[in-house]
Amino acid sequence: MDVRMKHPVFVIPEALQALQALAKAVHKGGVPPRTIELVHLRASQINGCSVCVEMHARELKKAGESDERIFSVAAWRETPYYTDAERAALALSEAMTRLSDRSDAVPDDVWEDATRHYDEQALAALTLSIASVNLWNRVNAATRRWPVPPGDCGDRPVPGRAVRPCRALGGPGNVGRGWPPRT
């Protein structure tokens, strides 16, 4: 599978700046950073964005999350590893990511559960954060992004790939770690 084009945020750099500004604002919204990473991981799993799945799992590990919590995000309802607030955030993430799966989009009970755990500012941040990761997932899927191992951004070809890692993500010097770019 070949990358279809240079990443759109490098074609339109103002878009990258806007998305980075959104991420920065969201992180000031009162939602714990680990919760944000959990909902990003879950949405990315649903959307099949391999770049984001790997990145968010790696970020959670770096933040000290246990393997059990990282590995079981896809089955969060059937595990004891998440707080009630995290469960509400994960449910909201799933509902917002799977809008076309239901006639009522985000069900009232999912929204009401989220309001029990997050005030208006945190709920706004959570909602914008989930929407943002869905945007990244869709752009990465449309342009056929794949994960790049940490530190692997040299000139050597990736086995089985027609495009080298740096060029795949947008150009020389653009490492794959922490993709999409963070502020």
N, C-alpha and C positions, 0 to 999 in steps of 0.2 A: 504494500500500500504506500503510494507516494504522496507526499504533501502536495496539495493543490496549488498553493501560492504562498508568498511571504505572509506572515501573520498580519491580519488587517490593522492591528494597532500600530504596526510599524509603517504601514502604507499611509495611515491617517493618524499621525502622532497625537493630534489634539484629542482623539478618542481615548488613547492610553492615559493621557493626563486627566481627562474627565473621570475615567473609571478608577484611577488611583485616588483622586479626590473623593469620590464616592466611598471607596473602601476606608479611607482615613476618617471620614465623617461617621460612618457606620460604627467603627471601632470606638467612638466616643459616646455611643448611644446607651451604654449601661448593660450590654449583654456580655457575659464572660467570654473571653477569646476562645476558650476551649469549646464552648457551646457553638460559637460561630463556625469553628472548624468541623465540629460534628455534623451540623446541618449542611455545610458545604460538601463534606464527604458523602453524606446520604444522597443529596441531590445529584452529585456527580456519578454515583453508582447507578441511580435510576436512569440518568441520561447516557450512560455508557461512555463518559469522558475519561479515557485512560490517563491523560495528563493530569487532570484534576484529582482523580481518585488517588493516584500515587502521591501527588503533592500534598493533599490534605492529610493522608495517612502519615506521611513523613513529618508534617508539621505537628500533628498530634503526638507522635512519638517523641519528637524533639521537646515538646512541652511537658513531657513526663507522663503521658497517658499510658495505661497498661495495654498490653497486647489484647487482652480480653475485650476491652472497650473498643479498641480500634477494629478488631476483626469481626465483632458482632454488630456493628452499626446496621448492617443490612437486615439483621434479625432483632432489632432493638426491642420489639414488643415481647419477645420470648426470652429475654435475658434479665437478670437482676442488676445490671451494671450501671443503670442510668437513673438520675434523680427525676422527680416528677416534673420539674421545670425543663430538664433536657428532653424528656419524653414529649412534653407539649411542643417544644421547638422542633423536634424531629417530625412529629405529626404534621405541624404546619409546613415544614419543608417538603414533606411528601405531597401534601395536598396542593401546595403552590406549584410543584414541579409536574404534577399529573393533572393539570387543569382539564384536559379533554376526557379524562377517565370517568368523570361524574357530571351529572346534569347541574348540580349545585356548586360546582367548582370547589371552593373551600367551604366545607360544611360548618354550620353554626357551632356544633359541639367542639370541633377542632379549634375554631377561633375563640370560643368562650374559655376553653381550657388554657389557651395561650394567655388570655387576659387575666387569668387568675395568678399567673406566674410572672408576668411582665407588665410594667407600667406603660403608659402611652409612648414615652420616648424609646424605651427598650423594644417595644413591639414594633414601632416604626423602623428602628434600626434592624431588627430581625427580618422584617418584611423586605426592606431594601436589600439586605444582605443575601437573602434567598433569591430574590429577583436577579441580583448581580451575578451570583454563581451560575444561575441558569443561562444568563447571557454568555458568560465565558464558556460554559459547556457547549452551547450551540455553535459558537464561533469555532471552537476547537474541533468539534465533530464535522462541521461543514468543510473546514479546510484540511481535515485529516491530520491533526496533530497527534504525536505519540510521545510517551514519556522519554526523557533523556536522563540516564543515570547521573548522579551527582559527580561533578568534576569531569564529565565526559563531553568536552566541547572542543576537541582538537581537530586536526585535519584528517584523522584517519576515518575511513568509512565505517558506518555501523553495519554489522553483518545482516544481509538480507534487505537492506534499505538502499534506495537509489540516491537519497539526499543525506548529506552529512548533518549531524545534530545542530550545529550552530546555524547553518543555512536553513534548516528546517524550521527554526524558531524565528528567523527574521534577519539573520546576518551574522557575520563574524563578530566574536566577542560577546554574543548574547548567550549566556549560559542557560541551561535548562532548569537548574535548581530554582525553586521558588516561583515556578511559572504558574499562573500569570504573574507579572511583576507586581510587587507589593510596595507600599509606601512605608 
